[in-house]
Amino acid sequence: MELEQLKQQFENVFKEKQGKEFFAPGRINLIGEHIDYNGGHVFPCAITIGTYGIASKREDSLIKLYSENFPELGIISFDVGDLDYRKEDAWTNYPKGMIRYLKENGHEIQHGMNILYYGTIPNGAGLSSSASIELLTGVILQNLFKLELEELELILIGKKVENQFIGVNSGIMDQFAIGKGQKNQAILLDCETLEYEMVPVELGHHKIVIMNTNKRRELADSKYNERRSECDQALKELQTKLKINSLGQLDEATFNENKFLLSAPNLVKRARHAVTENQRTLKAATSLKSGDLNGFGKLMNASHRSLRDDYEVSGIELDTLVESAWLQPGVIGARMTGAGFGGCGIAIVAEDQIDSFIKIVGASYNEKIGYQADFYIASISDGAKYL
């Protein structure tokens, strides 16, 4: 849907013309998976697939929200003074949480507003549509109500909405990437200290292809919590001898010398993934800075193998896509991205090979899994902003 059509739709839905336009991207993580809660480094970037918003301020205290993705739900309304979580308010709990916590932080939001949302992120794909809605709402509120807001405050409020309002125990990466994203740059983020560095991503004649398994990530939440507790247990057992606050503080040599402290084989595997993935992420940033795209691709492949074999979060759908991608000409590297158990993989593919890549990988996936995967070509975009 084009922006002009969205503006027309805003007029149709809310019977007014004065809407301002905003955009917040989705995100992919190039490498560094399942280590944000282990005190390691992640390497995400914002992408050109995301969420658009058209918004205007009202004179009364009513907040009216409408999503072009869920037109059957119509306009969902609530008062600016009534910001409790309600299951029946569906997707609007994400914007509602942002409004609530911004007000609790002392920001003046007394009036209502009309907002139309339209997301180009496929539902359940693991490209972080929820954080995209949160940060989009944040920049809309900042603009309409002239709020004095640091970017980091919005990012932390988005995470708080996810953790406390919605109840998902996720890390900071999604909101950080969507808030801080810059065109053609990835963010090397230390999840423990929030120190970060922008790293140029020069892909030359290559593009990022997102491969969507079209398997909803049903298992992701329960397995995610299980992996977190396994890592916490591994950390506790290592702390009987080592002075560390997180698995991310270990290098591979120290881990290998001390893994005898771990009481079960699965704890060794989980901790080994956290330690090696953190090292891979640091090496990946170095590879990109020195223009070594092939070195970066090899690290992506190694990351997927670790997620498949040591962390055991990929599953047959993601493995089928990624392993098929590895065999195609023009592919620099491929891996799953996000929580796993469905969702998406990413591949870096030579532009002149993309059509045949999609055809062959799509056919082999369909043959083995029994339904189709979807493919999107993404560029690295700026973070959430007023257009």
KEKE-3310 file (N, C-alpha, C; in steps of 0.2 Angstrom, whole numbers, plus 5000, padded with zeros to 4 digits):
npx = (5004:5003:5010:5002:4989:4987:4986:4974:4966:4966:4959:4947:4943:4944:4938:4945:4958:4971:4982:4999:5014:5023:5036:5042:5055:5056:5067:5082:5093:5110:5120:5123:5115:5102:5110:5108:5102:5112:5122:5130:5136:5126:5121:5112:5101:5091:5077:5070:5057:5043:5033:5020:5013:4999:4995:4985:4982:4968:4955:4948:4948:4949:4957:4959:4962:4967:4970:4977:4980:4972:4958:4946:4944:4940:4939:4948:4944:4949:4950:4962:4965:4963:4972:4974:4980:4971:4964:4955:4958:4967:4980:4981:4986:5000:5003:4995:5002:5014:5009:5005:5017:5025:5017:5018:5032:5032:5028:5018:5003:4988:4978:4968:4970:4970:4975:4981:4988:4999:5007:5021:5027:5027:5015:5021:5033:5045:5052:5051:5038:5031:5040:5042:5029:5029:5040:5036:5024:5030:5038:5027:5020:5030:5031:5018:5015:5025:5036:5049:5062:5074:5082:5085:5077:5065:5067:5070:5057:5050:5055:5051:5037:5035:5040:5034:5021:5015:5021:5031:5047:5059:5074:5084:5087:5078:5070:5081:5088:5078:5075:5088:5093:5102:5104:5111:5120:5125:5122:5133:5131:5133:5125:5125:5131:5125:5133:5138:5142:5142:5142:5148:5139:5144:5138:5141:5139:5128:5113:5102:5093:5077:5071:5056:5049:5036:5031:5022:5029:5026:5031:5041:5041:5039:5051:5060:5060:5064:5078:5084:5083:5092:5104:5105:5107:5119:5128:5127:5134:5146:5150:5154:5168:5173:5175:5163:5150:5141:5138:5143:5155:5165:5179:5183:5193:5194:5182:5182:5192:5185:5173:5171:5165:5151:5135:5128:5126:5118:5119:5132:5132:5123:5129:5141:5136:5132:5145:5153:5146:5145:5159:5160:5152:5159:5170:5163:5160:5172:5176:5168:5171:5184:5181:5179:5169:5167:5173:5164:5152:5155:5156:5142:5137:5143:5137:5123:5125:5129:5117:5109:5114:5120:5112:5100:5088:5083:5075:5066:5061:5068:5081:5080:5078:5090:5101:5098:5100:5114:5120:5118:5124:5133:5129:5134:5133:5122:5109:5098:5087:5083:5071:5069:5063:5054:5048:5061:5074:5090:5099:5114:5115:5121:5116:5113:5110:5099:5085:5086:5090:5079:5069:5075:5078:5065:5058:5064:5061:5047:5045:5050:5044:5031:5023:5023:5038:5041:5049:5059:5067:5078:5083:5095:5089:5085:5081:5066:5055:5049:5041)
npy = (4994:5011:5026:5037:5031:5027:5039:5043:5033:5035:5047:5042:5033:5041:5053:5065:5076:5080:5072:5067:5059:5044:5032:5016:5004:4986:4973:4964:4952:4951:4943:4934:4928:4924:4928:4940:4940:4934:4943:4946:4951:4958:4960:4969:4976:4989:4987:4989:4985:4987:4997:5009:5024:5035:5050:5061:5074:5075:5085:5081:5069:5056:5041:5035:5020:5012:4998:4994:4981:4973:4975:4970:4972:4985:5002:5004:5011:5021:5030:5043:5043:5031:5018:5004:4987:4977:4962:4960:4971:4968:4970:4984:4986:4987:5001:5007:5004:5011:5024:5024:5022:5033:5043:5040:5042:5056:5064:5075:5071:5074:5075:5066:5056:5052:5037:5029:5013:5004:4989:4981:4970:4953:4944:4935:4932:4935:4946:4957:4964:4969:4978:4987:4993:4999:5008:5016:5022:5029:5039:5045:5051:5059:5068:5074:5079:5086:5081:5081:5071:5059:5048:5035:5034:5032:5019:5011:5012:5006:4993:4990:4990:4978:4969:4971:4976:4969:4956:4948:4941:4948:4954:4969:4971:4972:4984:4993:4992:4996:5009:5015:5013:5015:5019:5007:5003:4992:4988:4986:4980:4980:4970:4971:4983:4992:5000:5004:5002:5009:5000:5000:4992:4985:4979:4977:4970:4962:4957:4957:4943:4939:4924:4917:4905:4903:4896:4898:4905:4895:4887:4895:4904:4896:4887:4897:4902:4891:4889:4901:4898:4887:4893:4902:4893:4886:4897:4900:4888:4889:4900:4895:4894:4904:4922:4929:4939:4936:4924:4930:4936:4927:4920:4908:4899:4900:4895:4882:4876:4876:4870:4857:4860:4860:4852:4844:4837:4845:4858:4861:4862:4873:4884:4884:4888:4901:4907:4905:4911:4924:4928:4925:4936:4947:4945:4945:4959:4964:4958:4964:4978:4977:4974:4961:4951:4938:4932:4936:4929:4916:4916:4918:4906:4897:4902:4898:4884:4882:4886:4877:4864:4866:4875:4871:4877:4879:4870:4860:4867:4879:4874:4867:4878:4886:4876:4873:4885:4887:4879:4885:4895:4910:4913:4921:4918:4911:4910:4906:4919:4928:4921:4908:4891:4891:4906:4917:4915:4922:4926:4931:4936:4936:4949:4945:4932:4931:4928:4915:4909:4911:4903:4890:4887:4889:4879:4867:4868:4868:4855:4847:4852:4854:4865:4882:4893:4911:4925:4939:4954:4964:4980:4989:5000:5017:5021:5023:5036:5053:5056)
npz = (5000:4995:5002:4999:4997:5010:5017:5011:5016:5030:5030:5026:5036:5048:5045:5043:5037:5042:5044:5050:5044:5048:5051:5057:5057:5054:5061:5058:5065:5061:5066:5081:5091:5103:5114:5119:5132:5139:5142:5131:5114:5101:5084:5076:5063:5056:5045:5029:5028:5038:5049:5046:5050:5052:5059:5070:5081:5093:5099:5110:5124:5119:5112:5097:5088:5073:5063:5047:5045:5052:5048:5051:5065:5066:5072:5087:5103:5117:5133:5136:5149:5154:5154:5156:5153:5142:5137:5126:5119:5110:5098:5101:5113:5113:5108:5118:5130:5128:5128:5142:5150:5146:5150:5164:5166:5167:5156:5147:5141:5137:5128:5116:5101:5084:5076:5062:5058:5048:5044:5036:5039:5040:5050:5065:5060:5066:5064:5072:5074:5085:5092:5083:5081:5094:5095:5084:5089:5099:5093:5086:5097:5103:5093:5091:5103:5107:5115:5126:5124:5125:5114:5119:5130:5125:5119:5130:5136:5127:5128:5141:5140:5132:5142:5154:5152:5142:5145:5140:5141:5135:5128:5125:5112:5101:5102:5102:5090:5082:5086:5085:5072:5057:5040:5029:5040:5053:5070:5083:5098:5115:5126:5139:5144:5136:5128:5111:5094:5078:5063:5046:5033:5019:5006:4992:4977:4982:4991:5005:5008:5015:5022:5024:5035:5036:5046:5061:5076:5087:5097:5102:5114:5126:5124:5124:5137:5143:5138:5143:5157:5157:5154:5164:5175:5170:5171:5185:5190:5184:5191:5203:5203:5194:5193:5186:5179:5168:5155:5143:5147:5145:5137:5123:5127:5141:5144:5139:5148:5160:5158:5164:5176:5174:5176:5168:5151:5142:5148:5145:5131:5129:5136:5129:5116:5119:5123:5112:5101:5105:5103:5089:5085:5088:5080:5067:5066:5065:5053:5044:5045:5039:5026:5023:5016:5014:5024:5034:5030:5032:5046:5049:5044:5053:5065:5063:5063:5076:5083:5079:5083:5096:5103:5099:5093:5081:5071:5059:5048:5047:5046:5034:5025:5027:5025:5012:5006:5008:4998:4986:4971:4973:4986:5000:5014:5026:5039:5053:5060:5074:5087:5083:5080:5069:5060:5053:5041:5036:5021:5012:4996:4980:4968:4955:4956:4963:4959:4954:4965:4974:4968:4967:4981:4987:4980:4985:4998:4998:4993:5004:5016:5013:5012:5006:5007:5010:5002:5004:4999:5007:5012:5022:5034:5040:5058:5068:5063:5060:5045)
capx = (5000:5007:5009:4996:4983:4986:4983:4967:4962:4966:4954:4940:4942:4943:4935:4949:4964:4977:4987:5006:5016:5028:5038:5047:5057:5057:5074:5085:5100:5114:5123:5123:5108:5101:5115:5107:5101:5118:5127:5135:5135:5122:5123:5106:5101:5084:5076:5065:5050:5041:5026:5019:5008:4997:4992:4983:4979:4961:4953:4945:4953:4948:4962:4956:4967:4964:4975:4975:4982:4966:4952:4939:4943:4938:4942:4948:4945:4950:4952:4969:4965:4961:4977:4975:4980:4965:4966:4951:4960:4971:4986:4982:4989:5007:5003:4993:5008:5019:5006:5004:5023:5027:5014:5021:5038:5031:5027:5011:4999:4982:4973:4967:4973:4968:4981:4981:4994:5000:5013:5023:5030:5023:5014:5024:5039:5051:5056:5050:5033:5029:5044:5041:5023:5030:5044:5032:5020:5034:5039:5021:5018:5035:5030:5012:5014:5032:5039:5057:5063:5080:5080:5086:5071:5059:5069:5069:5050:5047:5056:5046:5030:5036:5042:5029:5014:5013:5023:5036:5053:5064:5080:5084:5090:5073:5069:5087:5089:5073:5076:5094:5095:5104:5104:5117:5124:5123:5124:5137:5128:5135:5119:5126:5133:5122:5138:5137:5146:5139:5147:5145:5138:5145:5137:5143:5133:5124:5108:5100:5086:5074:5067:5051:5047:5028:5029:5022:5034:5022:5036:5047:5040:5041:5058:5065:5061:5068:5085:5086:5085:5098:5110:5106:5110:5126:5131:5128:5138:5153:5152:5157:5175:5175:5172:5160:5143:5137:5142:5146:5162:5170:5182:5182:5198:5192:5176:5184:5196:5181:5166:5170:5160:5144:5133:5124:5129:5114:5121:5138:5130:5119:5134:5146:5134:5133:5152:5156:5142:5148:5165:5158:5149:5164:5174:5159:5160:5179:5176:5164:5175:5190:5178:5180:5162:5167:5174:5157:5148:5157:5153:5135:5136:5145:5132:5118:5127:5129:5110:5105:5117:5122:5107:5094:5082:5081:5070:5067:5059:5074:5087:5079:5079:5097:5105:5097:5104:5122:5122:5117:5129:5132:5128:5140:5132:5115:5108:5092:5088:5077:5071:5070:5057:5050:5051:5064:5082:5093:5105:5117:5115:5123:5110:5112:5108:5093:5079:5086:5090:5072:5066:5077:5077:5058:5055:5066:5057:5040:5045:5052:5040:5024:5020:5028:5041:5041:5056:5059:5073:5078:5089:5096:5086:5085:5076:5059:5056:5043:5043)
capy = (5000:5017:5031:5041:5027:5026:5045:5043:5028:5039:5051:5038:5030:5046:5059:5071:5076:5083:5067:5067:5052:5041:5025:5013:4998:4980:4972:4958:4952:4948:4938:4936:4926:4921:4930:4947:4939:4931:4948:4946:4956:4957:4964:4970:4982:4990:4985:4994:4982:4990:4999:5016:5027:5042:5052:5068:5075:5077:5090:5078:5064:5049:5039:5030:5017:5008:4995:4992:4974:4970:4980:4967:4974:4992:5007:5002:5017:5021:5037:5044:5042:5024:5014:4997:4981:4973:4957:4961:4977:4965:4974:4991:4986:4990:5008:5009:5003:5016:5030:5024:5023:5039:5048:5038:5046:5063:5067:5078:5068:5076:5075:5060:5056:5047:5034:5023:5009:4999:4985:4977:4965:4947:4942:4929:4931:4936:4952:4961:4969:4973:4983:4992:4997:5002:5014:5020:5025:5033:5045:5049:5054:5064:5074:5077:5082:5090:5079:5082:5064:5056:5041:5029:5034:5028:5012:5008:5012:5000:4986:4990:4988:4971:4965:4972:4977:4963:4950:4944:4942:4948:4958:4976:4972:4974:4991:4997:4992:5000:5016:5018:5011:5020:5016:5004:5002:4988:4991:4981:4982:4976:4970:4972:4990:4996:5003:5002:5005:5008:4997:5001:4986:4986:4972:4977:4967:4957:4959:4952:4940:4936:4918:4916:4898:4903:4893:4903:4902:4893:4885:4900:4907:4891:4885:4903:4903:4885:4890:4906:4895:4883:4897:4904:4887:4885:4903:4898:4882:4892:4905:4892:4895:4910:4928:4932:4941:4933:4920:4934:4938:4921:4918:4901:4895:4899:4891:4875:4874:4876:4867:4852:4862:4860:4846:4840:4839:4850:4864:4862:4864:4879:4889:4884:4892:4908:4910:4905:4916:4931:4928:4926:4942:4952:4944:4947:4966:4966:4956:4969:4984:4977:4973:4954:4949:4931:4930:4937:4924:4910:4916:4917:4899:4894:4904:4893:4877:4882:4887:4870:4859:4867:4878:4867:4881:4880:4866:4857:4872:4884:4870:4866:4884:4888:4872:4873:4891:4886:4875:4889:4899:4917:4914:4922:4915:4911:4908:4908:4925:4928:4916:4901:4887:4895:4913:4918:4915:4927:4925:4936:4933:4940:4951:4942:4925:4931:4925:4907:4907:4910:4898:4883:4886:4889:4872:4862:4869:4866:4848:4844:4854:4853:4872:4887:4899:4917:4928:4947:4957:4969:4984:4992:5007:5021:5020:5026:5043:5057:5056)
capz = (5000:4995:5007:4997:4998:5017:5019:5009:5020:5036:5029:5026:5043:5054:5042:5043:5032:5044:5047:5049:5042:5052:5049:5061:5053:5058:5062:5058:5068:5056:5069:5088:5092:5110:5118:5122:5139:5142:5142:5125:5109:5096:5078:5072:5059:5055:5038:5025:5030:5044:5051:5044:5054:5050:5065:5071:5088:5094:5105:5117:5127:5116:5108:5092:5084:5068:5059:5040:5045:5056:5047:5054:5072:5066:5077:5095:5106:5124:5135:5138:5157:5155:5150:5158:5148:5141:5132:5121:5115:5105:5096:5103:5120:5112:5109:5125:5135:5127:5131:5149:5153:5144:5155:5171:5166:5168:5150:5147:5136:5140:5123:5112:5095:5079:5072:5057:5057:5043:5044:5030:5042:5040:5057:5067:5056:5070:5062:5077:5073:5091:5094:5077:5083:5100:5093:5080:5093:5103:5089:5085:5103:5104:5088:5092:5110:5108:5121:5127:5124:5123:5110:5124:5135:5121:5118:5136:5137:5122:5131:5147:5137:5131:5148:5160:5150:5138:5148:5136:5144:5130:5129:5123:5105:5095:5102:5101:5083:5078:5088:5083:5066:5052:5033:5028:5045:5058:5077:5087:5104:5121:5129:5147:5146:5131:5123:5105:5088:5071:5058:5039:5030:5012:5003:4985:4972:4986:4994:5010:5007:5021:5020:5030:5035:5036:5052:5067:5081:5093:5103:5104:5121:5131:5124:5125:5144:5145:5137:5148:5163:5157:5154:5171:5179:5168:5174:5192:5191:5183:5196:5209:5202:5190:5195:5180:5180:5163:5150:5138:5149:5144:5130:5122:5130:5148:5145:5138:5154:5165:5157:5169:5182:5172:5179:5163:5144:5139:5150:5142:5125:5129:5138:5123:5111:5121:5123:5105:5097:5107:5100:5082:5083:5088:5074:5062:5065:5062:5046:5039:5045:5035:5020:5022:5016:5014:5031:5038:5028:5036:5053:5049:5043:5060:5070:5062:5065:5084:5085:5077:5086:5103:5107:5097:5093:5074:5069:5052:5043:5046:5044:5027:5021:5027:5022:5005:5004:5008:4992:4980:4969:4974:4993:5005:5020:5028:5045:5056:5063:5079:5092:5081:5080:5064:5059:5047:5040:5031:5017:5008:4990:4974:4965:4949:4957:4968:4956:4954:4973:4977:4964:4969:4988:4988:4978:4989:5005:4997:4993:5010:5021:5011:5010:5003:5011:5007:5002:5004:4998:5012:5013:5029:5034:5046:5063:5068:5062:5056:5037)
cpx = (5004:5005:5002:4989:4982:4983:4976:4963:4961:4960:4947:4938:4940:4940:4938:4955:4971:4982:4994:5008:5023:5030:5043:5048:5056:5065:5076:5091:5104:5118:5123:5116:5107:5107:5114:5105:5107:5124:5132:5133:5130:5124:5117:5106:5093:5083:5070:5058:5049:5034:5025:5013:5006:4993:4990:4981:4972:4961:4951:4950:4953:4954:4959:4961:4964:4970:4973:4976:4976:4960:4946:4938:4940:4942:4942:4949:4946:4951:4959:4970:4964:4966:4979:4976:4973:4966:4961:4953:4966:4978:4987:4985:4997:5007:5000:4998:5013:5016:5006:5011:5026:5024:5017:5028:5038:5030:5020:5008:4992:4976:4973:4971:4970:4975:4979:4987:4993:5006:5014:5027:5026:5022:5018:5030:5046:5055:5054:5044:5031:5033:5044:5035:5025:5034:5040:5028:5024:5036:5033:5020:5023:5034:5024:5011:5021:5035:5047:5059:5070:5078:5081:5080:5066:5061:5068:5061:5047:5049:5052:5039:5030:5036:5036:5022:5011:5015:5027:5043:5059:5069:5079:5085:5084:5072:5075:5089:5084:5073:5082:5097:5097:5105:5111:5122:5121:5125:5127:5135:5130:5129:5119:5127:5129:5127:5137:5141:5142:5144:5144:5144:5138:5144:5139:5137:5129:5119:5106:5093:5084:5070:5062:5048:5039:5026:5028:5026:5030:5026:5040:5046:5042:5048:5063:5066:5065:5076:5087:5088:5091:5104:5111:5109:5117:5130:5133:5134:5146:5155:5155:5165:5177:5171:5169:5152:5138:5142:5146:5153:5167:5173:5181:5187:5196:5186:5178:5188:5191:5174:5165:5165:5153:5141:5129:5126:5125:5117:5128:5137:5127:5125:5139:5143:5134:5140:5154:5152:5144:5154:5164:5156:5154:5169:5170:5160:5167:5180:5173:5168:5181:5187:5179:5173:5162:5168:5167:5152:5149:5155:5146:5133:5137:5139:5125:5119:5126:5121:5106:5108:5118:5116:5100:5087:5080:5075:5070:5066:5065:5080:5086:5081:5087:5102:5104:5101:5111:5124:5121:5123:5127:5130:5134:5139:5124:5114:5100:5093:5082:5077:5071:5063:5052:5052:5055:5072:5084:5098:5108:5119:5117:5117:5108:5109:5101:5087:5080:5087:5083:5068:5068:5076:5070:5055:5058:5063:5050:5040:5046:5047:5033:5020:5025:5031:5040:5047:5055:5066:5073:5084:5089:5094:5087:5080:5070:5060:5049:5046:5043)
cpy = (5006:5022:5036:5038:5027:5033:5045:5038:5031:5043:5048:5035:5036:5052:5065:5070:5077:5078:5068:5060:5050:5034:5023:5006:4992:4979:4965:4958:4948:4943:4939:4934:4922:4922:4937:4946:4936:4936:4948:4952:4954:4962:4965:4976:4983:4989:4989:4991:4984:4992:5007:5018:5034:5044:5059:5068:5077:5082:5087:5073:5057:5047:5034:5027:5012:5004:4992:4984:4970:4974:4977:4969:4981:4996:5004:5009:5016:5028:5037:5043:5035:5019:5008:4992:4978:4968:4958:4967:4975:4969:4981:4991:4988:4997:5010:5009:5009:5023:5030:5025:5029:5044:5046:5041:5053:5067:5069:5075:5069:5075:5068:5061:5051:5044:5028:5019:5004:4995:4981:4971:4959:4945:4935:4928:4931:4942:4958:4967:4973:4978:4989:4996:5001:5009:5019:5025:5031:5040:5049:5054:5060:5070:5077:5081:5086:5088:5080:5075:5062:5049:5035:5028:5030:5021:5008:5007:5006:4993:4985:4987:4981:4967:4965:4973:4971:4956:4946:4946:4943:4954:4965:4976:4975:4982:4995:4998:4997:5008:5019:5017:5016:5016:5013:5003:4997:4991:4985:4984:4977:4976:4971:4979:4995:5001:5000:5006:5004:5006:4997:4993:4987:4980:4972:4975:4962:4961:4954:4950:4937:4930:4917:4909:4898:4898:4898:4900:4900:4891:4890:4902:4902:4888:4891:4903:4897:4886:4896:4903:4890:4887:4900:4899:4886:4891:4902:4893:4885:4897:4902:4893:4901:4916:4931:4934:4938:4929:4924:4937:4933:4921:4910:4896:4894:4895:4883:4872:4873:4872:4860:4853:4861:4853:4842:4842:4844:4857:4866:4865:4871:4885:4889:4889:4900:4911:4910:4910:4923:4932:4929:4933:4948:4951:4946:4955:4968:4964:4962:4976:4983:4975:4966:4951:4941:4928:4931:4932:4918:4910:4916:4910:4895:4896:4899:4886:4877:4882:4880:4865:4860:4870:4875:4871:4882:4876:4864:4862:4876:4880:4869:4872:4886:4883:4871:4880:4890:4883:4879:4894:4906:4919:4915:4919:4915:4908:4909:4915:4925:4922:4909:4898:4890:4902:4913:4916:4920:4924:4931:4933:4938:4942:4947:4935:4925:4927:4917:4905:4906:4904:4891:4882:4885:4882:4867:4862:4866:4858:4844:4845:4853:4859:4877:4892:4905:4921:4935:4949:4963:4973:4987:4999:5011:5019:5023:5033:5046:5058:5063)
cpz = (5000:5000:5005:4998:5006:5020:5017:5014:5027:5036:5029:5033:5048:5052:5044:5039:5035:5047:5045:5048:5046:5050:5055:5057:5057:5059:5060:5062:5063:5059:5077:5091:5099:5114:5121:5130:5143:5142:5137:5120:5104:5090:5074:5067:5058:5047:5035:5026:5037:5045:5049:5049:5052:5056:5066:5079:5088:5099:5111:5119:5124:5111:5103:5087:5079:5064:5052:5040:5048:5055:5050:5061:5072:5070:5084:5098:5114:5126:5137:5145:5158:5151:5153:5152:5148:5135:5125:5116:5110:5104:5099:5110:5119:5112:5116:5130:5134:5130:5139:5152:5151:5149:5162:5171:5166:5162:5149:5140:5138:5135:5120:5106:5090:5076:5068:5057:5051:5043:5038:5032:5043:5048:5058:5064:5060:5068:5067:5076:5079:5093:5089:5079:5090:5099:5089:5084:5097:5099:5087:5091:5104:5099:5090:5098:5112:5114:5121:5128:5121:5119:5115:5128:5131:5120:5124:5138:5133:5125:5137:5145:5136:5137:5153:5158:5147:5141:5144:5139:5139:5132:5126:5115:5100:5096:5100:5094:5079:5080:5085:5076:5061:5045:5032:5033:5050:5065:5081:5094:5110:5125:5137:5148:5142:5127:5116:5100:5082:5066:5051:5037:5022:5009:4995:4981:4976:4989:5000:5008:5013:5018:5026:5029:5034:5042:5058:5072:5088:5099:5106:5111:5126:5130:5125:5133:5146:5144:5141:5154:5163:5157:5161:5176:5177:5171:5182:5194:5189:5188:5202:5209:5199:5193:5188:5182:5174:5159:5145:5140:5148:5137:5129:5126:5138:5149:5144:5144:5160:5164:5161:5175:5180:5173:5174:5156:5141:5141:5147:5135:5125:5131:5132:5117:5113:5121:5116:5100:5099:5103:5092:5080:5083:5082:5067:5060:5062:5055:5041:5039:5040:5028:5018:5022:5017:5021:5036:5036:5032:5043:5054:5048:5050:5065:5069:5064:5073:5086:5084:5082:5094:5107:5105:5097:5085:5071:5061:5047:5042:5044:5036:5023:5021:5024:5014:5002:5003:5001:4986:4978:4971:4981:4997:5011:5022:5035:5047:5059:5068:5083:5090:5081:5075:5063:5053:5047:5036:5027:5013:5002:4984:4970:4959:4950:4961:4965:4956:4961:4975:4974:4967:4977:4990:4986:4982:4996:5004:4997:4999:5015:5020:5010:5008:5008:5007:5007:5001:5003:5002:5011:5020:5029:5040:5051:5063:5067:5059:5049:5035)
residu = (MET:GLU:LEU:GLU:GLN:LEU:LYS:GLN:GLN:PHE:GLU:ASN:VAL:PHE:LYS:GLU:LYS:GLN:GLY:LYS:GLU:PHE:PHE:ALA:PRO:GLY:ARG:ILE:ASN:LEU:ILE:GLY:GLU:HIS:ILE:ASP:TYR:ASN:GLY:GLY:HIS:VAL:PHE:PRO:CYS:ALA:ILE:THR:ILE:GLY:THR:TYR:GLY:ILE:ALA:SER:LYS:ARG:GLU:ASP:SER:LEU:ILE:LYS:LEU:TYR:SER:GLU:ASN:PHE:PRO:GLU:LEU:GLY:ILE:ILE:SER:PHE:ASP:VAL:GLY:ASP:LEU:ASP:TYR:ARG:LYS:GLU:ASP:ALA:TRP:THR:ASN:TYR:PRO:LYS:GLY:MET:ILE:ARG:TYR:LEU:LYS:GLU:ASN:GLY:HIS:GLU:ILE:GLN:HIS:GLY:MET:ASN:ILE:LEU:TYR:TYR:GLY:THR:ILE:PRO:ASN:GLY:ALA:GLY:LEU:SER:SER:SER:ALA:SER:ILE:GLU:LEU:LEU:THR:GLY:VAL:ILE:LEU:GLN:ASN:LEU:PHE:LYS:LEU:GLU:LEU:GLU:GLU:LEU:GLU:LEU:ILE:LEU:ILE:GLY:LYS:LYS:VAL:GLU:ASN:GLN:PHE:ILE:GLY:VAL:ASN:SER:GLY:ILE:MET:ASP:GLN:PHE:ALA:ILE:GLY:LYS:GLY:GLN:LYS:ASN:GLN:ALA:ILE:LEU:LEU:ASP:CYS:GLU:THR:LEU:GLU:TYR:GLU:MET:VAL:PRO:VAL:GLU:LEU:GLY:HIS:HIS:LYS:ILE:VAL:ILE:MET:ASN:THR:ASN:LYS:ARG:ARG:GLU:LEU:ALA:ASP:SER:LYS:TYR:ASN:GLU:ARG:ARG:SER:GLU:CYS:ASP:GLN:ALA:LEU:LYS:GLU:LEU:GLN:THR:LYS:LEU:LYS:ILE:ASN:SER:LEU:GLY:GLN:LEU:ASP:GLU:ALA:THR:PHE:ASN:GLU:ASN:LYS:PHE:LEU:LEU:SER:ALA:PRO:ASN:LEU:VAL:LYS:ARG:ALA:ARG:HIS:ALA:VAL:THR:GLU:ASN:GLN:ARG:THR:LEU:LYS:ALA:ALA:THR:SER:LEU:LYS:SER:GLY:ASP:LEU:ASN:GLY:PHE:GLY:LYS:LEU:MET:ASN:ALA:SER:HIS:ARG:SER:LEU:ARG:ASP:ASP:TYR:GLU:VAL:SER:GLY:ILE:GLU:LEU:ASP:THR:LEU:VAL:GLU:SER:ALA:TRP:LEU:GLN:PRO:GLY:VAL:ILE:GLY:ALA:ARG:MET:THR:GLY:ALA:GLY:PHE:GLY:GLY:CYS:GLY:ILE:ALA:ILE:VAL:ALA:GLU:ASP:GLN:ILE:ASP:SER:PHE:ILE:LYS:ILE:VAL:GLY:ALA:SER:TYR:ASN:GLU:LYS:ILE:GLY:TYR:GLN:ALA:ASP:PHE:TYR:ILE:ALA:SER:ILE:SER:ASP:GLY:ALA:LYS:TYR:LEU)
# end
